Amino acid sequence: MRLTADQIEAIQKLAVQVAGEAVRTRVFGSRLDDTARGGDLDLMIELNDPVTNPALLAARLSARVSRTLHGRKVDVLVSAPNLRRLPIHDVAYRDGVLL
């Protein structure tokens, strides 16, 4: 995984600040390929409770993580009981790594 221990810790802390203590954060996509270079950061946050405004939640986390990673593009996917599960969720669950 192309994230340092400090970056992982920062991402986890930001996810908790934005989504609460029960959040689980998963990295998926190109950042898992140690031979690749560049690219954005794909995150999925998993919540046990319904989310009222998933777009705002994702945008807040994306912006905060992006600032922490010096402007790196960050895509955030939200998984919650009240949200429709899309094929990208299946990819994130299958290939992603929990932080």
TIVO-2410 file (N, C-alpha, C; in nm, 3 decimals):
# residues 99
REC num residu      c1      c2      c3 atome chaine
REC   1      M   0.086  -0.117   0.000     N      A
REC   1      M   0.000   0.000   0.000    CA      A
REC   1      M   0.091   0.123   0.000     C      A
REC   2      R   0.057   0.217  -0.087     N      A
REC   2      R   0.139   0.338  -0.098    CA      A
REC   2      R   0.088   0.450  -0.009     C      A
REC   3      L   0.087   0.421   0.121     N      A
REC   3      L   0.058   0.520   0.224    CA      A
REC   3      L   0.154   0.495   0.339     C      A
REC   4      T   0.205   0.602   0.398     N      A
REC   4      T   0.293   0.587   0.513    CA      A
REC   4      T   0.209   0.562   0.638     C      A
REC   5      A   0.275   0.517   0.742     N      A
REC   5      A   0.206   0.495   0.869    CA      A
REC   5      A   0.145   0.625   0.921     C      A
REC   6      D   0.216   0.737   0.903     N      A
REC   6      D   0.163   0.867   0.947    CA      A
REC   6      D   0.039   0.906   0.867     C      A
REC   7      Q   0.041   0.880   0.736     N      A
REC   7      Q  -0.074   0.911   0.653    CA      A
REC   7      Q  -0.195   0.826   0.692     C      A
REC   8      I  -0.172   0.699   0.718     N      A
REC   8      I  -0.280   0.609   0.760    CA      A
REC   8      I  -0.341   0.657   0.891     C      A
REC   9      E  -0.257   0.693   0.986     N      A
REC   9      E  -0.306   0.742   1.115    CA      A
REC   9      E  -0.387   0.870   1.097     C      A
REC  10      A  -0.338   0.960   1.013     N      A
REC  10      A  -0.408   1.086   0.988    CA      A
REC  10      A  -0.544   1.061   0.924     C      A
REC  11      I  -0.550   0.971   0.826     N      A
REC  11      I  -0.675   0.938   0.759    CA      A
REC  11      I  -0.775   0.879   0.859     C      A
REC  12      Q  -0.729   0.790   0.944     N      A
REC  12      Q  -0.818   0.730   1.043    CA      A
REC  12      Q  -0.873   0.836   1.139     C      A
REC  13      K  -0.788   0.925   1.185     N      A
REC  13      K  -0.834   1.030   1.277    CA      A
REC  13      K  -0.935   1.122   1.209     C      A
REC  14      L  -0.909   1.159   1.085     N      A
REC  14      L  -1.002   1.246   1.012    CA      A
REC  14      L  -1.136   1.176   0.990     C      A
REC  15      A  -1.133   1.048   0.958     N      A
REC  15      A  -1.259   0.973   0.938    CA      A
REC  15      A  -1.342   0.973   1.065     C      A
REC  16      V  -1.277   0.954   1.179     N      A
REC  16      V  -1.349   0.956   1.307    CA      A
REC  16      V  -1.406   1.096   1.334     C      A
REC  17      Q  -1.328   1.200   1.306     N      A
REC  17      Q  -1.376   1.337   1.327    CA      A
REC  17      Q  -1.499   1.366   1.242     C      A
REC  18      V  -1.499   1.317   1.118     N      A
REC  18      V  -1.606   1.349   1.024    CA      A
REC  18      V  -1.727   1.257   1.042     C      A
REC  19      A  -1.701   1.127   1.066     N      A
REC  19      A  -1.810   1.029   1.063    CA      A
REC  19      A  -1.840   0.962   1.197     C      A
REC  20      G  -1.758   0.985   1.298     N      A
REC  20      G  -1.784   0.926   1.428    CA      A
REC  20      G  -1.696   0.806   1.459     C      A
REC  21      E  -1.698   0.769   1.585     N      A
REC  21      E  -1.610   0.663   1.637    CA      A
REC  21      E  -1.630   0.527   1.572     C      A
REC  22      A  -1.749   0.497   1.526     N      A
REC  22      A  -1.778   0.364   1.473    CA      A
REC  22      A  -1.737   0.345   1.326     C      A
REC  23      V  -1.680   0.447   1.264     N      A
REC  23      V  -1.645   0.439   1.122    CA      A
REC  23      V  -1.530   0.341   1.099     C      A
REC  24      R  -1.540   0.269   0.990     N      A
REC  24      R  -1.431   0.184   0.942    CA      A
REC  24      R  -1.390   0.241   0.807     C      A
REC  25      T  -1.260   0.251   0.785     N      A
REC  25      T  -1.209   0.312   0.662    CA      A
REC  25      T  -1.132   0.209   0.583     C      A
REC  26      R  -1.163   0.202   0.455     N      A
REC  26      R  -1.102   0.104   0.366    CA      A
REC  26      R  -1.038   0.177   0.248     C      A
REC  27      V  -0.915   0.139   0.215     N      A
REC  27      V  -0.847   0.191   0.096    CA      A
REC  27      V  -0.861   0.088  -0.014     C      A
REC  28      F  -0.891   0.136  -0.134     N      A
REC  28      F  -0.898   0.045  -0.249    CA      A
REC  28      F  -0.846   0.118  -0.371     C      A
REC  29      G  -0.831   0.048  -0.480     N      A
REC  29      G  -0.786   0.111  -0.604    CA      A
REC  29      G  -0.635   0.113  -0.618     C      A
REC  30      S  -0.585   0.209  -0.694     N      A
REC  30      S  -0.445   0.211  -0.734    CA      A
REC  30      S  -0.347   0.228  -0.619     C      A
REC  31      R  -0.389   0.285  -0.509     N      A
REC  31      R  -0.298   0.304  -0.395    CA      A
REC  31      R  -0.253   0.171  -0.333     C      A
REC  32      L  -0.322   0.063  -0.365     N      A
REC  32      L  -0.282  -0.068  -0.313    CA      A
REC  32      L  -0.171  -0.131  -0.396     C      A
REC  33      D  -0.145  -0.076  -0.513     N      A
REC  33      D  -0.042  -0.129  -0.603    CA      A
REC  33      D   0.091  -0.062  -0.573     C      A
REC  34      D   0.181  -0.135  -0.508     N      A
REC  34      D   0.310  -0.080  -0.470    CA      A
REC  34      D   0.400  -0.049  -0.588     C      A
REC  35      T   0.370  -0.102  -0.706     N      A
REC  35      T   0.454  -0.077  -0.823    CA      A
REC  35      T   0.407   0.044  -0.903     C      A
REC  36      A   0.289   0.094  -0.873     N      A
REC  36      A   0.234   0.208  -0.946    CA      A
REC  36      A   0.290   0.339  -0.892     C      A
REC  37      R   0.266   0.445  -0.966     N      A
REC  37      R   0.308   0.578  -0.923    CA      A
REC  37      R   0.190   0.673  -0.940     C      A
REC  38      G   0.188   0.775  -0.853     N      A
REC  38      G   0.083   0.876  -0.866    CA      A
REC  38      G  -0.055   0.821  -0.839     C      A
REC  39      G  -0.153   0.889  -0.894     N      A
REC  39      G  -0.292   0.845  -0.880    CA      A
REC  39      G  -0.360   0.904  -0.760     C      A
REC  40      D  -0.492   0.894  -0.761     N      A
REC  40      D  -0.570   0.947  -0.650    CA      A
REC  40      D  -0.577   0.844  -0.538     C      A
REC  41      L  -0.642   0.882  -0.431     N      A
REC  41      L  -0.663   0.794  -0.317    CA      A
REC  41      L  -0.812   0.762  -0.312     C      A
REC  42      D  -0.844   0.634  -0.317     N      A
REC  42      D  -0.983   0.588  -0.309    CA      A
REC  42      D  -1.009   0.533  -0.170     C      A
REC  43      L  -1.105   0.592  -0.101     N      A
REC  43      L  -1.143   0.548   0.033    CA      A
REC  43      L  -1.290   0.510   0.035     C      A
REC  44      M  -1.323   0.412   0.117     N      A
REC  44      M  -1.462   0.384   0.146    CA      A
REC  44      M  -1.477   0.387   0.297     C      A
REC  45      I  -1.574   0.463   0.343     N      A
REC  45      I  -1.605   0.462   0.485    CA      A
REC  45      I  -1.731   0.380   0.506     C      A
REC  46      E  -1.726   0.295   0.607     N      A
REC  46      E  -1.835   0.204   0.637    CA      A
REC  46      E  -1.898   0.246   0.770     C      A
REC  47      L  -2.030   0.261   0.767     N      A
REC  47      L  -2.104   0.304   0.886    CA      A
REC  47      L  -2.216   0.206   0.914     C      A
REC  48      N  -2.244   0.184   1.041     N      A
REC  48      N  -2.352   0.093   1.081    CA      A
REC  48      N  -2.488   0.161   1.088     C      A
REC  49      D  -2.487   0.293   1.097     N      A
REC  49      D  -2.611   0.369   1.110    CA      A
REC  49      D  -2.644   0.440   0.980     C      A
REC  50      P  -2.771   0.470   0.955     N      A
REC  50      P  -2.809   0.544   0.835    CA      A
REC  50      P  -2.743   0.681   0.829     C      A
REC  51      V  -2.720   0.726   0.708     N      A
REC  51      V  -2.656   0.856   0.683    CA      A
REC  51      V  -2.759   0.946   0.616     C      A
REC  52      T  -2.775   1.068   0.668     N      A
REC  52      T  -2.874   1.158   0.611    CA      A
REC  52      T  -2.823   1.235   0.489     C      A
REC  53      N  -2.695   1.265   0.486     N      A
REC  53      N  -2.640   1.341   0.373    CA      A
REC  53      N  -2.504   1.283   0.334     C      A
REC  54      P  -2.504   1.171   0.262     N      A
REC  54      P  -2.377   1.103   0.229    CA      A
REC  54      P  -2.285   1.187   0.141     C      A
REC  55      A  -2.341   1.270   0.053     N      A
REC  55      A  -2.256   1.351  -0.034    CA      A
REC  55      A  -2.176   1.453   0.047     C      A
REC  56      L  -2.240   1.515   0.144     N      A
REC  56      L  -2.171   1.612   0.229    CA      A
REC  56      L  -2.065   1.542   0.315     C      A
REC  57      L  -2.099   1.428   0.369     N      A
REC  57      L  -2.005   1.350   0.448    CA      A
REC  57      L  -1.881   1.315   0.366     C      A
REC  58      A  -1.903   1.264   0.246     N      A
REC  58      A  -1.792   1.227   0.158    CA      A
REC  58      A  -1.708   1.349   0.120     C      A
REC  59      A  -1.774   1.460   0.090     N      A
REC  59      A  -1.701   1.581   0.051    CA      A
REC  59      A  -1.616   1.635   0.166     C      A
REC  60      R  -1.670   1.633   0.286     N      A
REC  60      R  -1.593   1.682   0.402    CA      A
REC  60      R  -1.468   1.597   0.425     C      A
REC  61      L  -1.486   1.466   0.421     N      A
REC  61      L  -1.371   1.379   0.443    CA      A
REC  61      L  -1.271   1.392   0.330     C      A
REC  62      S  -1.319   1.397   0.209     N      A
REC  62      S  -1.230   1.412   0.093    CA      A
REC  62      S  -1.145   1.538   0.104     C      A
REC  63      A  -1.208   1.650   0.138     N      A
REC  63      A  -1.136   1.777   0.149    CA      A
REC  63      A  -1.032   1.773   0.260     C      A
REC  64      R  -1.067   1.718   0.373     N      A
REC  64      R  -0.974   1.715   0.486    CA      A
REC  64      R  -0.855   1.623   0.458     C      A
REC  65      V  -0.883   1.508   0.400     N      A
REC  65      V  -0.773   1.416   0.368    CA      A
REC  65      V  -0.686   1.476   0.257     C      A
REC  66      S  -0.747   1.538   0.160     N      A
REC  66      S  -0.671   1.601   0.051    CA      A
REC  66      S  -0.575   1.708   0.105     C      A
REC  67      R  -0.623   1.789   0.197     N      A
REC  67      R  -0.535   1.890   0.258    CA      A
REC  67      R  -0.420   1.825   0.333     C      A
REC  68      T  -0.449   1.719   0.404     N      A
REC  68      T  -0.346   1.648   0.480    CA      A
REC  68      T  -0.242   1.587   0.387     C      A
REC  69      L  -0.286   1.542   0.270     N      A
REC  69      L  -0.195   1.478   0.173    CA      A
REC  69      L  -0.146   1.579   0.069     C      A
REC  70      H  -0.144   1.707   0.105     N      A
REC  70      H  -0.088   1.813   0.022    CA      A
REC  70      H  -0.151   1.823  -0.116     C      A
REC  71      G  -0.284   1.814  -0.119     N      A
REC  71      G  -0.357   1.836  -0.243    CA      A
REC  71      G  -0.385   1.712  -0.326     C      A
REC  72      R  -0.344   1.595  -0.279     N      A
REC  72      R  -0.372   1.471  -0.352    CA      A
REC  72      R  -0.522   1.457  -0.368     C      A
REC  73      K  -0.567   1.414  -0.486     N      A
REC  73      K  -0.709   1.392  -0.512    CA      A
REC  73      K  -0.757   1.272  -0.430     C      A
REC  74      V  -0.867   1.290  -0.361     N      A
REC  74      V  -0.921   1.185  -0.275    CA      A
REC  74      V  -1.068   1.163  -0.311     C      A
REC  75      D  -1.102   1.039  -0.343     N      A
REC  75      D  -1.240   1.001  -0.369    CA      A
REC  75      D  -1.290   0.922  -0.249     C      A
REC  76      V  -1.409   0.956  -0.200     N      A
REC  76      V  -1.465   0.889  -0.083    CA      A
REC  76      V  -1.600   0.828  -0.120     C      A
REC  77      L  -1.613   0.702  -0.092     N      A
REC  77      L  -1.734   0.625  -0.112    CA      A
REC  77      L  -1.792   0.597   0.026     C      A
REC  78      V  -1.923   0.606   0.039     N      A
REC  78      V  -1.988   0.584   0.169    CA      A
REC  78      V  -2.074   0.458   0.161     C      A
REC  79      S  -2.057   0.373   0.262     N      A
REC  79      S  -2.139   0.254   0.275    CA      A
REC  79      S  -2.215   0.263   0.407     C      A
REC  80      A  -2.349   0.260   0.396     N      A
REC  80      A  -2.435   0.267   0.515    CA      A
REC  80      A  -2.563   0.189   0.484     C      A
REC  81      P  -2.634   0.145   0.588     N      A
REC  81      P  -2.753   0.061   0.568    CA      A
REC  81      P  -2.862   0.122   0.480     C      A
REC  82      N  -2.874   0.254   0.479     N      A
REC  82      N  -2.981   0.318   0.403    CA      A
REC  82      N  -2.939   0.358   0.261     C      A
REC  83      L  -2.817   0.326   0.223     N      A
REC  83      L  -2.768   0.363   0.090    CA      A
REC  83      L  -2.765   0.243  -0.002     C      A
REC  84      R  -2.794   0.270  -0.128     N      A
REC  84      R  -2.792   0.164  -0.228    CA      A
REC  84      R  -2.648   0.115  -0.247     C      A
REC  85      R  -2.633  -0.017  -0.256     N      A
REC  85      R  -2.501  -0.075  -0.279    CA      A
REC  85      R  -2.480  -0.087  -0.429     C      A
REC  86      L  -2.372  -0.027  -0.476     N      A
REC  86      L  -2.337  -0.025  -0.617    CA      A
REC  86      L  -2.221  -0.121  -0.645     C      A
REC  87      P  -2.195  -0.151  -0.771     N      A
REC  87      P  -2.082  -0.239  -0.803    CA      A
REC  87      P  -1.948  -0.189  -0.748     C      A
REC  88      I  -1.929  -0.058  -0.738     N      A
REC  88      I  -1.803  -0.006  -0.683    CA      A
REC  88      I  -1.788  -0.043  -0.536     C      A
REC  89      H  -1.899  -0.055  -0.464     N      A
REC  89      H  -1.892  -0.100  -0.325    CA      A
REC  89      H  -1.839  -0.244  -0.320     C      A
REC  90      D  -1.886  -0.327  -0.413     N      A
REC  90      D  -1.838  -0.465  -0.416    CA      A
REC  90      D  -1.688  -0.471  -0.439     C      A
REC  91      V  -1.637  -0.386  -0.528     N      A
REC  91      V  -1.493  -0.379  -0.555    CA      A
REC  91      V  -1.418  -0.338  -0.428     C      A
REC  92      A  -1.468  -0.236  -0.362     N      A
REC  92      A  -1.402  -0.187  -0.240    CA      A
REC  92      A  -1.402  -0.292  -0.130     C      A
REC  93      Y  -1.513  -0.363  -0.113     N      A
REC  93      Y  -1.517  -0.468  -0.011    CA      A
REC  93      Y  -1.426  -0.585  -0.049     C      A
REC  94      R  -1.425  -0.621  -0.174     N      A
REC  94      R  -1.347  -0.737  -0.219    CA      A
REC  94      R  -1.197  -0.708  -0.220     C      A
REC  95      D  -1.158  -0.594  -0.273     N      A
REC  95      D  -1.016  -0.565  -0.295    CA      A
REC  95      D  -0.956  -0.470  -0.192     C      A
REC  96      G  -1.038  -0.400  -0.118     N      A
REC  96      G  -0.989  -0.297  -0.028    CA      A
REC  96      G  -0.924  -0.352   0.097     C      A
REC  97      V  -0.849  -0.264   0.162     N      A
REC  97      V  -0.778  -0.298   0.285    CA      A
REC  97      V  -0.825  -0.203   0.395     C      A
REC  98      L  -0.867  -0.260   0.506     N      A
REC  98      L  -0.908  -0.179   0.621    CA      A
REC  98      L  -0.787  -0.111   0.682     C      A
REC  99      L  -0.805   0.016   0.716     N      A
REC  99      L  -0.697   0.087   0.786    CA      A
REC  99      L  -0.709   0.064   0.935     C      A
***
